[in-house]
Amino acid sequence: MKILERPSVNEIRAAIARIDADERYHYPPALVQINAPLALEQVAMSAKVQALAWVLGIKPPRPGPKRKGKS
């Protein structure tokens, strides 16, 4: 039986950064009636970022349009 390894703090931060770098995460929220695949992807990304941030005890990056000067 294989024992699962816990991800390191750096791996969790990298996963959050990958989602934050995905442009779909920063699109305006999609409506399920209009673009269901995008809406579901946005919800999944948001939930994953919030869960990973909670594990680290940090504030998650906000979805939505990125502001100039912010990364």
N, CA, C and O atoms as a Tripos MOL2 file, in Angstrom:
@<TRIPOS>MOLECULE
protein
  284   283    71     0     0
PROTEIN
NO_CHARGES

@<TRIPOS>ATOM
      1 N           0.8410   -1.1720    0.0000 N.3       1 MET1
      2 CA          0.0000    0.0000    0.0000 C.3       1 MET1
      3 C           0.8920    1.2430    0.0000 C.2       1 MET1
      4 O           1.8060    1.3650    0.8150 O.2       1 MET1
      5 N           0.6170    2.1490   -0.9120 N.am      2 LYS2
      6 CA          1.4130    3.3650   -1.0280 C.3       2 LYS2
      7 C           0.8790    4.4250   -0.0640 C.2       2 LYS2
      8 O          -0.3260    4.6620    0.0110 O.2       2 LYS2
      9 N           1.7830    5.0490    0.6610 N.am      3 ILE3
     10 CA          1.4100    6.1140    1.5790 C.3       3 ILE3
     11 C           1.4540    7.4400    0.8290 C.2       3 ILE3
     12 O           2.4420    7.7630    0.1700 O.2       3 ILE3
     13 N           0.3810    8.1940    0.9370 N.am      4 LEU4
     14 CA          0.3340    9.4870    0.2600 C.3       4 LEU4
     15 C           1.1680   10.5080    1.0240 C.2       4 LEU4
     16 O           1.1270   10.5770    2.2520 O.2       4 LEU4
     17 N           1.9090   11.2790    0.2840 N.am      5 GLU5
     18 CA          2.7200   12.3230    0.8990 C.3       5 GLU5
     19 C           1.9500   13.6350    0.9060 C.2       5 GLU5
     20 O           1.2170   13.9450   -0.0330 O.2       5 GLU5
     21 N           2.1230   14.3880    1.9620 N.am      6 ARG6
     22 CA          1.5090   15.7060    2.0400 C.3       6 ARG6
     23 C           2.2970   16.6790    1.1860 C.2       6 ARG6
     24 O           3.5260   16.6230    1.1590 O.2       6 ARG6
     25 N           1.6150   17.5630    0.4940 N.am      7 PRO7
     26 CA          2.3470   18.5680   -0.2790 C.3       7 PRO7
     27 C           3.0250   19.5660    0.6570 C.2       7 PRO7
     28 O           2.5350   19.8580    1.7480 O.2       7 PRO7
     29 N           4.1470   20.0720    0.2060 N.am      8 SER8
     30 CA          4.8690   21.0670    1.0030 C.3       8 SER8
     31 C           4.1760   22.4230    0.8840 C.2       8 SER8
     32 O           3.3170   22.6260    0.0250 O.2       8 SER8
     33 N           4.5600   23.3310    1.7480 N.am      9 VAL9
     34 CA          4.0220   24.6880    1.7060 C.3       9 VAL9
     35 C           4.3180   25.3240    0.3500 C.2       9 VAL9
     36 O           3.4690   26.0100   -0.2190 O.2       9 VAL9
     37 N           5.5210   25.0930   -0.1620 N.am     10 ASN10
     38 CA          5.8870   25.6650   -1.4650 C.3      10 ASN10
     39 C           5.0360   25.0840   -2.5910 C.2      10 ASN10
     40 O           4.6830   25.8010   -3.5270 O.2      10 ASN10
     41 N           4.7050   23.8040   -2.5160 N.am     11 GLU11
     42 CA          3.8580   23.1890   -3.5370 C.3      11 GLU11
     43 C           2.4380   23.7650   -3.4820 C.2      11 GLU11
     44 O           1.8110   23.9770   -4.5200 O.2      11 GLU11
     45 N           1.9430   24.0140   -2.2840 N.am     12 ILE12
     46 CA          0.6120   24.6050   -2.1490 C.3      12 ILE12
     47 C           0.6150   26.0320   -2.6810 C.2      12 ILE12
     48 O          -0.3050   26.4360   -3.3910 O.2      12 ILE12
     49 N           1.6540   26.7960   -2.3360 N.am     13 ARG13
     50 CA          1.7580   28.1630   -2.8650 C.3      13 ARG13
     51 C           1.8660   28.1610   -4.3920 C.2      13 ARG13
     52 O           1.3050   29.0330   -5.0550 O.2      13 ARG13
     53 N           2.5850   27.1860   -4.9500 N.am     14 ALA14
     54 CA          2.7150   27.0850   -6.4020 C.3      14 ALA14
     55 C           1.3660   26.7690   -7.0510 C.2      14 ALA14
     56 O           1.0520   27.2910   -8.1200 O.2      14 ALA14
     57 N           0.5730   25.9180   -6.4050 N.am     15 ALA15
     58 CA         -0.7500   25.5870   -6.9430 C.3      15 ALA15
     59 C          -1.6480   26.8260   -6.9440 C.2      15 ALA15
     60 O          -2.3830   27.0610   -7.9040 O.2      15 ALA15
     61 N          -1.5910   27.6140   -5.8760 N.am     16 ILE16
     62 CA         -2.3670   28.8560   -5.8210 C.3      16 ILE16
     63 C          -1.8900   29.8140   -6.9170 C.2      16 ILE16
     64 O          -2.7040   30.4430   -7.5940 O.2      16 ILE16
     65 N          -0.5870   29.9200   -7.0870 N.am     17 ALA17
     66 CA         -0.0300   30.8230   -8.1040 C.3      17 ALA17
     67 C          -0.4370   30.3980   -9.5100 C.2      17 ALA17
     68 O          -0.7170   31.2460  -10.3570 O.2      17 ALA17
     69 N          -0.4710   29.0760   -9.7680 N.am     18 ARG18
     70 CA         -0.8880   28.5910  -11.1000 C.3      18 ARG18
     71 C          -2.3260   28.9980  -11.3950 C.2      18 ARG18
     72 O          -2.6360   29.4240  -12.5080 O.2      18 ARG18
     73 N          -3.2000   28.8690  -10.4070 N.am     19 ILE19
     74 CA         -4.6000   29.2480  -10.6240 C.3      19 ILE19
     75 C          -4.7080   30.7650  -10.7740 C.2      19 ILE19
     76 O          -5.4420   31.2510  -11.6350 O.2      19 ILE19
     77 N          -3.9880   31.5110   -9.9500 N.am     20 ASP20
     78 CA         -4.0340   32.9770  -10.0200 C.3      20 ASP20
     79 C          -3.4930   33.4730  -11.3630 C.2      20 ASP20
     80 O          -3.9080   34.5290  -11.8400 O.2      20 ASP20
     81 N          -2.5770   32.7310  -11.9720 N.am     21 ALA21
     82 CA         -2.0190   33.1260  -13.2650 C.3      21 ALA21
     83 C          -2.9540   32.7870  -14.4270 C.2      21 ALA21
     84 O          -2.7820   33.3090  -15.5290 O.2      21 ALA21
     85 N          -3.9260   31.9300  -14.1960 N.am     22 ASP22
     86 CA         -4.8720   31.5290  -15.2460 C.3      22 ASP22
     87 C          -5.8340   32.6890  -15.5130 C.2      22 ASP22
     88 O          -6.5190   33.1560  -14.6030 O.2      22 ASP22
     89 N          -5.8810   33.1440  -16.7470 N.am     23 GLU23
     90 CA         -6.7000   34.3200  -17.0630 C.3      23 GLU23
     91 C          -8.1820   34.0760  -16.8280 C.2      23 GLU23
     92 O          -8.9230   35.0190  -16.5520 O.2      23 GLU23
     93 N          -8.6320   32.8220  -16.9320 N.am     24 ARG24
     94 CA        -10.0530   32.5300  -16.7090 C.3      24 ARG24
     95 C         -10.4830   32.8420  -15.2750 C.2      24 ARG24
     96 O         -11.6440   33.1650  -15.0220 O.2      24 ARG24
     97 N          -9.5380   32.7430  -14.3440 N.am     25 TYR25
     98 CA         -9.8270   33.0370  -12.9430 C.3      25 TYR25
     99 C         -10.1710   34.5120  -12.7530 C.2      25 TYR25
    100 O         -10.8860   34.8730  -11.8180 O.2      25 TYR25
    101 N          -9.6590   35.3590  -13.6420 N.am     26 HIS26
    102 CA         -9.8480   36.8050  -13.5220 C.3      26 HIS26
    103 C         -10.8960   37.3640  -14.4710 C.2      26 HIS26
    104 O         -11.1390   38.5710  -14.4850 O.2      26 HIS26
    105 N         -11.5250   36.4890  -15.2730 N.am     27 TYR27
    106 CA        -12.6510   36.9460  -16.0960 C.3      27 TYR27
    107 C         -13.8100   37.3300  -15.1750 C.2      27 TYR27
    108 O         -13.8950   36.8340  -14.0510 O.2      27 TYR27
    109 N         -14.6950   38.2010  -15.6360 N.am     28 PRO28
    110 CA        -15.9230   38.4430  -14.8530 C.3      28 PRO28
    111 C         -16.6690   37.1110  -14.6840 C.2      28 PRO28
    112 O         -16.5980   36.2520  -15.5630 O.2      28 PRO28
    113 N         -17.3710   36.9340  -13.5820 N.am     29 PRO29
    114 CA        -18.0610   35.6580  -13.3540 C.3      29 PRO29
    115 C         -19.0020   35.3080  -14.5090 C.2      29 PRO29
    116 O         -19.8310   36.1180  -14.9230 O.2      29 PRO29
    117 N         -18.8540   34.0920  -15.0150 N.am     30 ALA30
    118 CA        -19.6910   33.6300  -16.1190 C.3      30 ALA30
    119 C         -21.0310   33.1420  -15.5820 C.2      30 ALA30
    120 O         -21.1200   32.6520  -14.4560 O.2      30 ALA30
    121 N         -22.0550   33.2790  -16.3860 N.am     31 LEU31
    122 CA        -23.3830   32.7880  -16.0240 C.3      31 LEU31
    123 C         -23.5430   31.3680  -16.5530 C.2      31 LEU31
    124 O         -23.1750   31.0790  -17.6910 O.2      31 LEU31
    125 N         -24.0880   30.4930  -15.7340 N.am     32 VAL32
    126 CA        -24.2620   29.0980  -16.1320 C.3      32 VAL32
    127 C         -25.1610   28.9920  -17.3600 C.2      32 VAL32
    128 O         -24.9320   28.1440  -18.2220 O.2      32 VAL32
    129 N         -26.1760   29.8400  -17.4480 N.am     33 GLN33
    130 CA        -27.1030   29.7780  -18.5760 C.3      33 GLN33
    131 C         -26.4260   30.1970  -19.8880 C.2      33 GLN33
    132 O         -26.8660   29.7950  -20.9650 O.2      33 GLN33
    133 N         -25.3740   30.9910  -19.8030 N.am     34 ILE34
    134 CA        -24.7270   31.5090  -21.0090 C.3      34 ILE34
    135 C         -23.4490   30.7410  -21.3470 C.2      34 ILE34
    136 O         -23.2180   30.4070  -22.5090 O.2      34 ILE34
    137 N         -22.6270   30.4610  -20.3510 N.am     35 ASN35
    138 CA        -21.3520   29.7870  -20.5880 C.3      35 ASN35
    139 C         -21.0650   28.8300  -19.4320 C.2      35 ASN35
    140 O         -20.2150   29.0990  -18.5820 O.2      35 ASN35
    141 N         -21.7790   27.7220  -19.4160 N.am     36 ALA36
    142 CA        -21.6840   26.7710  -18.3120 C.3      36 ALA36
    143 C         -20.2600   26.2280  -18.0900 C.2      36 ALA36
    144 O         -19.8180   26.1650  -16.9430 O.2      36 ALA36
    145 N         -19.5310   25.8360  -19.1440 N.am     37 PRO37
    146 CA        -18.1850   25.3110  -18.8890 C.3      37 PRO37
    147 C         -17.2710   26.3110  -18.1680 C.2      37 PRO37
    148 O         -16.5410   25.9400  -17.2490 O.2      37 PRO37
    149 N         -17.3170   27.5610  -18.5850 N.am     38 LEU38
    150 CA        -16.4890   28.5790  -17.9370 C.3      38 LEU38
    151 C         -16.9600   28.8270  -16.5090 C.2      38 LEU38
    152 O         -16.1400   28.9640  -15.6010 O.2      38 LEU38
    153 N         -18.2620   28.8860  -16.3040 N.am     39 ALA39
    154 CA        -18.7960   29.1160  -14.9590 C.3      39 ALA39
    155 C         -18.3650   28.0070  -14.0070 C.2      39 ALA39
    156 O         -17.9630   28.2830  -12.8770 O.2      39 ALA39
    157 N         -18.4440   26.7720  -14.4460 N.am     40 LEU40
    158 CA        -18.0390   25.6520  -13.6020 C.3      40 LEU40
    159 C         -16.5370   25.6720  -13.3230 C.2      40 LEU40
    160 O         -16.1020   25.3730  -12.2110 O.2      40 LEU40
    161 N         -15.7680   26.0180  -14.3160 N.am     41 GLU41
    162 CA        -14.3160   26.1010  -14.1280 C.3      41 GLU41
    163 C         -13.9650   27.2070  -13.1370 C.2      41 GLU41
    164 O         -13.0990   27.0220  -12.2810 O.2      41 GLU41
    165 N         -14.6280   28.3500  -13.2470 N.am     42 GLN42
    166 CA        -14.3710   29.4500  -12.3250 C.3      42 GLN42
    167 C         -14.7340   29.0700  -10.8850 C.2      42 GLN42
    168 O         -14.0030   29.4010   -9.9520 O.2      42 GLN42
    169 N         -15.8460   28.3840  -10.7080 N.am     43 VAL43
    170 CA        -16.2510   27.9590   -9.3720 C.3      43 VAL43
    171 C         -15.2360   26.9650   -8.8050 C.2      43 VAL43
    172 O         -14.8650   27.0530   -7.6340 O.2      43 VAL43
    173 N         -14.7930   26.0280   -9.6300 N.am     44 ALA44
    174 CA        -13.8150   25.0360   -9.1760 C.3      44 ALA44
    175 C         -12.4900   25.7010   -8.7960 C.2      44 ALA44
    176 O         -11.8920   25.3700   -7.7720 O.2      44 ALA44
    177 N         -12.0380   26.6430   -9.6310 N.am     45 MET45
    178 CA        -10.7780   27.3310   -9.3290 C.3      45 MET45
    179 C         -10.8940   28.1340   -8.0420 C.2      45 MET45
    180 O          -9.9860   28.1170   -7.2110 O.2      45 MET45
    181 N         -11.9980   28.8300   -7.8790 N.am     46 SER46
    182 CA        -12.1890   29.6380   -6.6820 C.3      46 SER46
    183 C         -12.2200   28.7720   -5.4290 C.2      46 SER46
    184 O         -11.6010   29.1150   -4.4210 O.2      46 SER46
    185 N         -12.9360   27.6550   -5.4860 N.am     47 ALA47
    186 CA        -13.0200   26.7570   -4.3330 C.3      47 ALA47
    187 C         -11.6580   26.1700   -3.9870 C.2      47 ALA47
    188 O         -11.3030   26.0550   -2.8140 O.2      47 ALA47
    189 N         -10.8990   25.8010   -5.0120 N.am     48 LYS48
    190 CA         -9.5780   25.2190   -4.7650 C.3      48 LYS48
    191 C          -8.6340   26.2510   -4.1410 C.2      48 LYS48
    192 O          -7.9020   25.9380   -3.2020 O.2      48 LYS48
    193 N          -8.6530   27.4680   -4.6610 N.am     49 VAL49
    194 CA         -7.7910   28.5200   -4.1140 C.3      49 VAL49
    195 C          -8.1730   28.8090   -2.6660 C.2      49 VAL49
    196 O          -7.2980   28.9550   -1.8120 O.2      49 VAL49
    197 N          -9.4620   28.8930   -2.3850 N.am     50 GLN50
    198 CA         -9.8870   29.1700   -1.0210 C.3      50 GLN50
    199 C          -9.4940   28.0520   -0.0670 C.2      50 GLN50
    200 O          -9.0740   28.3200    1.0590 O.2      50 GLN50
    201 N          -9.6260   26.8000   -0.5030 N.am     51 ALA51
    202 CA         -9.2460   25.6750    0.3490 C.3      51 ALA51
    203 C          -7.7380   25.6530    0.6010 C.2      51 ALA51
    204 O          -7.2980   25.4390    1.7310 O.2      51 ALA51
    205 N          -6.9510   25.8730   -0.4480 N.am     52 LEU52
    206 CA         -5.4930   25.8700   -0.2890 C.3      52 LEU52
    207 C          -5.0340   27.0320    0.5890 C.2      52 LEU52
    208 O          -4.1380   26.8750    1.4180 O.2      52 LEU52
    209 N          -5.6460   28.1890    0.4030 N.am     53 ALA53
    210 CA         -5.2880   29.3430    1.2310 C.3      53 ALA53
    211 C          -5.6610   29.0850    2.6910 C.2      53 ALA53
    212 O          -4.9240   29.4740    3.5980 O.2      53 ALA53
    213 N          -6.7910   28.4370    2.9180 N.am     54 TRP54
    214 CA         -7.2050   28.1150    4.2820 C.3      54 TRP54
    215 C          -6.1850   27.1850    4.9420 C.2      54 TRP54
    216 O          -5.8490   27.3560    6.1140 O.2      54 TRP54
    217 N          -5.6960   26.2010    4.1820 N.am     55 VAL55
    218 CA         -4.6910   25.2750    4.7180 C.3      55 VAL55
    219 C          -3.4470   26.0390    5.1570 C.2      55 VAL55
    220 O          -2.8530   25.7240    6.1880 O.2      55 VAL55
    221 N          -3.0560   27.0370    4.3810 N.am     56 LEU56
    222 CA         -1.8620   27.8220    4.7160 C.3      56 LEU56
    223 C          -2.1580   28.9270    5.7270 C.2      56 LEU56
    224 O          -1.2370   29.5020    6.3070 O.2      56 LEU56
    225 N          -3.4290   29.2220    5.9350 N.am     57 GLY57
    226 CA         -3.7860   30.2970    6.8540 C.3      57 GLY57
    227 C          -3.5220   31.6740    6.2870 C.2      57 GLY57
    228 O          -3.1810   32.6050    7.0150 O.2      57 GLY57
    229 N          -3.6840   31.7960    4.9540 N.am     58 ILE58
    230 CA         -3.4580   33.0760    4.2920 C.3      58 ILE58
    231 C          -4.7580   33.5430    3.6370 C.2      58 ILE58
    232 O          -5.7120   32.7760    3.5080 O.2      58 ILE58
    233 N          -4.7790   34.8020    3.2310 N.am     59 LYS59
    234 CA         -5.9150   35.3600    2.5110 C.3      59 LYS59
    235 C          -5.7840   34.9650    1.0360 C.2      59 LYS59
    236 O          -4.7400   35.2030    0.4290 O.2      59 LYS59
    237 N          -6.8290   34.3650    0.4520 N.am     60 PRO60
    238 CA         -6.7250   33.9490   -0.9520 C.3      60 PRO60
    239 C          -6.7290   35.1380   -1.9010 C.2      60 PRO60
    240 O          -7.3240   36.1730   -1.6000 O.2      60 PRO60
    241 N          -6.0580   34.9920   -3.0600 N.am     61 PRO61
    242 CA         -6.1430   36.0620   -4.0620 C.3      61 PRO61
    243 C          -7.5770   36.1540   -4.5760 C.2      61 PRO61
    244 O          -8.2610   35.1420   -4.7260 O.2      61 PRO61
    245 N          -8.0160   37.3690   -4.8400 N.am     62 ARG62
    246 CA         -9.3900   37.5820   -5.2760 C.3      62 ARG62
    247 C          -9.5330   37.3150   -6.7640 C.2      62 ARG62
    248 O          -8.6860   37.7410   -7.5500 O.2      62 ARG62
    249 N         -10.6010   36.6090   -7.1700 N.am     63 PRO63
    250 CA        -10.8630   36.4740   -8.5920 C.3      63 PRO63
    251 C         -11.3780   37.8030   -9.1350 C.2      63 PRO63
    252 O         -11.7170   38.7120   -8.3770 O.2      63 PRO63
    253 N         -11.4260   37.8930  -10.4290 N.am     64 GLY64
    254 CA        -11.9120   39.1210  -11.0510 C.3      64 GLY64
    255 C         -10.7710   39.8100  -11.7690 C.2      64 GLY64
    256 O          -9.6340   39.3400  -11.7320 O.2      64 GLY64
    257 N         -11.0640   40.9080  -12.4160 N.am     65 PRO65
    258 CA        -10.0470   41.5980  -13.2170 C.3      65 PRO65
    259 C          -8.8600   42.0170  -12.3510 C.2      65 PRO65
    260 O          -9.0240   42.5430  -11.2500 O.2      65 PRO65
    261 N          -7.6700   41.7700  -12.8770 N.am     66 LYS66
    262 CA         -6.4700   42.2270  -12.1810 C.3      66 LYS66
    263 C          -6.3330   43.7210  -12.3770 C.2      66 LYS66
    264 O          -6.6040   44.2530  -13.4540 O.2      66 LYS66
    265 N          -5.9090   44.3830  -11.3220 N.am     67 ARG67
    266 CA         -5.7070   45.8310  -11.4010 C.3      67 ARG67
    267 C          -4.2850   46.1110  -11.8150 C.2      67 ARG67
    268 O          -3.3780   45.3290  -11.5300 O.2      67 ARG67
    269 N          -4.0870   47.2450  -12.4970 N.am     68 LYS68
    270 CA         -2.7390   47.6090  -12.9020 C.3      68 LYS68
    271 C          -1.8670   47.7990  -11.6760 C.2      68 LYS68
    272 O          -2.2820   48.3890  -10.6780 O.2      68 LYS68
    273 N          -0.6520   47.2860  -11.7740 N.am     69 GLY69
    274 CA          0.2850   47.4060  -10.6680 C.3      69 GLY69
    275 C           0.1660   46.2950   -9.6610 C.2      69 GLY69
    276 O           0.9910   46.1940   -8.7530 O.2      69 GLY69
    277 N          -0.8520   45.4500   -9.7980 N.am     70 LYS70
    278 CA         -1.0360   44.3170   -8.8890 C.3      70 LYS70
    279 C          -0.7240   43.0340   -9.6520 C.2      70 LYS70
    280 O          -0.9500   42.9480  -10.8590 O.2      70 LYS70
    281 N          -0.2040   42.0450   -8.9380 N.am     71 SER71
    282 CA          0.0420   40.7660   -9.5960 C.3      71 SER71
    283 C          -0.7000   39.6660   -8.9210 C.2      71 SER71
    284 O          -0.6120   38.5130   -9.3420 O.2      71 SER71
@<TRIPOS>BOND
     1     1     2 1
     2     2     3 1
     3     3     4 2
     4     3     5 am
     5     5     6 1
     6     6     7 1
     7     7     8 2
     8     7     9 am
     9     9    10 1
    10    10    11 1
    11    11    12 2
    12    11    13 am
    13    13    14 1
    14    14    15 1
    15    15    16 2
    16    15    17 am
    17    17    18 1
    18    18    19 1
    19    19    20 2
    20    19    21 am
    21    21    22 1
    22    22    23 1
    23    23    24 2
    24    23    25 am
    25    25    26 1
    26    26    27 1
    27    27    28 2
    28    27    29 am
    29    29    30 1
    30    30    31 1
    31    31    32 2
    32    31    33 am
    33    33    34 1
    34    34    35 1
    35    35    36 2
    36    35    37 am
    37    37    38 1
    38    38    39 1
    39    39    40 2
    40    39    41 am
    41    41    42 1
    42    42    43 1
    43    43    44 2
    44    43    45 am
    45    45    46 1
    46    46    47 1
    47    47    48 2
    48    47    49 am
    49    49    50 1
    50    50    51 1
    51    51    52 2
    52    51    53 am
    53    53    54 1
    54    54    55 1
    55    55    56 2
    56    55    57 am
    57    57    58 1
    58    58    59 1
    59    59    60 2
    60    59    61 am
    61    61    62 1
    62    62    63 1
    63    63    64 2
    64    63    65 am
    65    65    66 1
    66    66    67 1
    67    67    68 2
    68    67    69 am
    69    69    70 1
    70    70    71 1
    71    71    72 2
    72    71    73 am
    73    73    74 1
    74    74    75 1
    75    75    76 2
    76    75    77 am
    77    77    78 1
    78    78    79 1
    79    79    80 2
    80    79    81 am
    81    81    82 1
    82    82    83 1
    83    83    84 2
    84    83    85 am
    85    85    86 1
    86    86    87 1
    87    87    88 2
    88    87    89 am
    89    89    90 1
    90    90    91 1
    91    91    92 2
    92    91    93 am
    93    93    94 1
    94    94    95 1
    95    95    96 2
    96    95    97 am
    97    97    98 1
    98    98    99 1
    99    99   100 2
   100    99   101 am
   101   101   102 1
   102   102   103 1
   103   103   104 2
   104   103   105 am
   105   105   106 1
   106   106   107 1
   107   107   108 2
   108   107   109 am
   109   109   110 1
   110   110   111 1
   111   111   112 2
   112   111   113 am
   113   113   114 1
   114   114   115 1
   115   115   116 2
   116   115   117 am
   117   117   118 1
   118   118   119 1
   119   119   120 2
   120   119   121 am
   121   121   122 1
   122   122   123 1
   123   123   124 2
   124   123   125 am
   125   125   126 1
   126   126   127 1
   127   127   128 2
   128   127   129 am
   129   129   130 1
   130   130   131 1
   131   131   132 2
   132   131   133 am
   133   133   134 1
   134   134   135 1
   135   135   136 2
   136   135   137 am
   137   137   138 1
   138   138   139 1
   139   139   140 2
   140   139   141 am
   141   141   142 1
   142   142   143 1
   143   143   144 2
   144   143   145 am
   145   145   146 1
   146   146   147 1
   147   147   148 2
   148   147   149 am
   149   149   150 1
   150   150   151 1
   151   151   152 2
   152   151   153 am
   153   153   154 1
   154   154   155 1
   155   155   156 2
   156   155   157 am
   157   157   158 1
   158   158   159 1
   159   159   160 2
   160   159   161 am
   161   161   162 1
   162   162   163 1
   163   163   164 2
   164   163   165 am
   165   165   166 1
   166   166   167 1
   167   167   168 2
   168   167   169 am
   169   169   170 1
   170   170   171 1
   171   171   172 2
   172   171   173 am
   173   173   174 1
   174   174   175 1
   175   175   176 2
   176   175   177 am
   177   177   178 1
   178   178   179 1
   179   179   180 2
   180   179   181 am
   181   181   182 1
   182   182   183 1
   183   183   184 2
   184   183   185 am
   185   185   186 1
   186   186   187 1
   187   187   188 2
   188   187   189 am
   189   189   190 1
   190   190   191 1
   191   191   192 2
   192   191   193 am
   193   193   194 1
   194   194   195 1
   195   195   196 2
   196   195   197 am
   197   197   198 1
   198   198   199 1
   199   199   200 2
   200   199   201 am
   201   201   202 1
   202   202   203 1
   203   203   204 2
   204   203   205 am
   205   205   206 1
   206   206   207 1
   207   207   208 2
   208   207   209 am
   209   209   210 1
   210   210   211 1
   211   211   212 2
   212   211   213 am
   213   213   214 1
   214   214   215 1
   215   215   216 2
   216   215   217 am
   217   217   218 1
   218   218   219 1
   219   219   220 2
   220   219   221 am
   221   221   222 1
   222   222   223 1
   223   223   224 2
   224   223   225 am
   225   225   226 1
   226   226   227 1
   227   227   228 2
   228   227   229 am
   229   229   230 1
   230   230   231 1
   231   231   232 2
   232   231   233 am
   233   233   234 1
   234   234   235 1
   235   235   236 2
   236   235   237 am
   237   237   238 1
   238   238   239 1
   239   239   240 2
   240   239   241 am
   241   241   242 1
   242   242   243 1
   243   243   244 2
   244   243   245 am
   245   245   246 1
   246   246   247 1
   247   247   248 2
   248   247   249 am
   249   249   250 1
   250   250   251 1
   251   251   252 2
   252   251   253 am
   253   253   254 1
   254   254   255 1
   255   255   256 2
   256   255   257 am
   257   257   258 1
   258   258   259 1
   259   259   260 2
   260   259   261 am
   261   261   262 1
   262   262   263 1
   263   263   264 2
   264   263   265 am
   265   265   266 1
   266   266   267 1
   267   267   268 2
   268   267   269 am
   269   269   270 1
   270   270   271 1
   271   271   272 2
   272   271   273 am
   273   273   274 1
   274   274   275 1
   275   275   276 2
   276   275   277 am
   277   277   278 1
   278   278   279 1
   279   279   280 2
   280   279   281 am
   281   281   282 1
   282   282   283 1
   283   283   284 2
@<TRIPOS>SUBSTRUCTURE
     1 MET1         2 RESIDUE 1 A MET
     2 LYS2         6 RESIDUE 1 A LYS
     3 ILE3        10 RESIDUE 1 A ILE
     4 LEU4        14 RESIDUE 1 A LEU
     5 GLU5        18 RESIDUE 1 A GLU
     6 ARG6        22 RESIDUE 1 A ARG
     7 PRO7        26 RESIDUE 1 A PRO
     8 SER8        30 RESIDUE 1 A SER
     9 VAL9        34 RESIDUE 1 A VAL
    10 ASN10       38 RESIDUE 1 A ASN
    11 GLU11       42 RESIDUE 1 A GLU
    12 ILE12       46 RESIDUE 1 A ILE
    13 ARG13       50 RESIDUE 1 A ARG
    14 ALA14       54 RESIDUE 1 A ALA
    15 ALA15       58 RESIDUE 1 A ALA
    16 ILE16       62 RESIDUE 1 A ILE
    17 ALA17       66 RESIDUE 1 A ALA
    18 ARG18       70 RESIDUE 1 A ARG
    19 ILE19       74 RESIDUE 1 A ILE
    20 ASP20       78 RESIDUE 1 A ASP
    21 ALA21       82 RESIDUE 1 A ALA
    22 ASP22       86 RESIDUE 1 A ASP
    23 GLU23       90 RESIDUE 1 A GLU
    24 ARG24       94 RESIDUE 1 A ARG
    25 TYR25       98 RESIDUE 1 A TYR
    26 HIS26      102 RESIDUE 1 A HIS
    27 TYR27      106 RESIDUE 1 A TYR
    28 PRO28      110 RESIDUE 1 A PRO
    29 PRO29      114 RESIDUE 1 A PRO
    30 ALA30      118 RESIDUE 1 A ALA
    31 LEU31      122 RESIDUE 1 A LEU
    32 VAL32      126 RESIDUE 1 A VAL
    33 GLN33      130 RESIDUE 1 A GLN
    34 ILE34      134 RESIDUE 1 A ILE
    35 ASN35      138 RESIDUE 1 A ASN
    36 ALA36      142 RESIDUE 1 A ALA
    37 PRO37      146 RESIDUE 1 A PRO
    38 LEU38      150 RESIDUE 1 A LEU
    39 ALA39      154 RESIDUE 1 A ALA
    40 LEU40      158 RESIDUE 1 A LEU
    41 GLU41      162 RESIDUE 1 A GLU
    42 GLN42      166 RESIDUE 1 A GLN
    43 VAL43      170 RESIDUE 1 A VAL
    44 ALA44      174 RESIDUE 1 A ALA
    45 MET45      178 RESIDUE 1 A MET
    46 SER46      182 RESIDUE 1 A SER
    47 ALA47      186 RESIDUE 1 A ALA
    48 LYS48      190 RESIDUE 1 A LYS
    49 VAL49      194 RESIDUE 1 A VAL
    50 GLN50      198 RESIDUE 1 A GLN
    51 ALA51      202 RESIDUE 1 A ALA
    52 LEU52      206 RESIDUE 1 A LEU
    53 ALA53      210 RESIDUE 1 A ALA
    54 TRP54      214 RESIDUE 1 A TRP
    55 VAL55      218 RESIDUE 1 A VAL
    56 LEU56      222 RESIDUE 1 A LEU
    57 GLY57      226 RESIDUE 1 A GLY
    58 ILE58      230 RESIDUE 1 A ILE
    59 LYS59      234 RESIDUE 1 A LYS
    60 PRO60      238 RESIDUE 1 A PRO
    61 PRO61      242 RESIDUE 1 A PRO
    62 ARG62      246 RESIDUE 1 A ARG
    63 PRO63      250 RESIDUE 1 A PRO
    64 GLY64      254 RESIDUE 1 A GLY
    65 PRO65      258 RESIDUE 1 A PRO
    66 LYS66      262 RESIDUE 1 A LYS
    67 ARG67      266 RESIDUE 1 A ARG
    68 LYS68      270 RESIDUE 1 A LYS
    69 GLY69      274 RESIDUE 1 A GLY
    70 LYS70      278 RESIDUE 1 A LYS
    71 SER71      282 RESIDUE 1 A SER
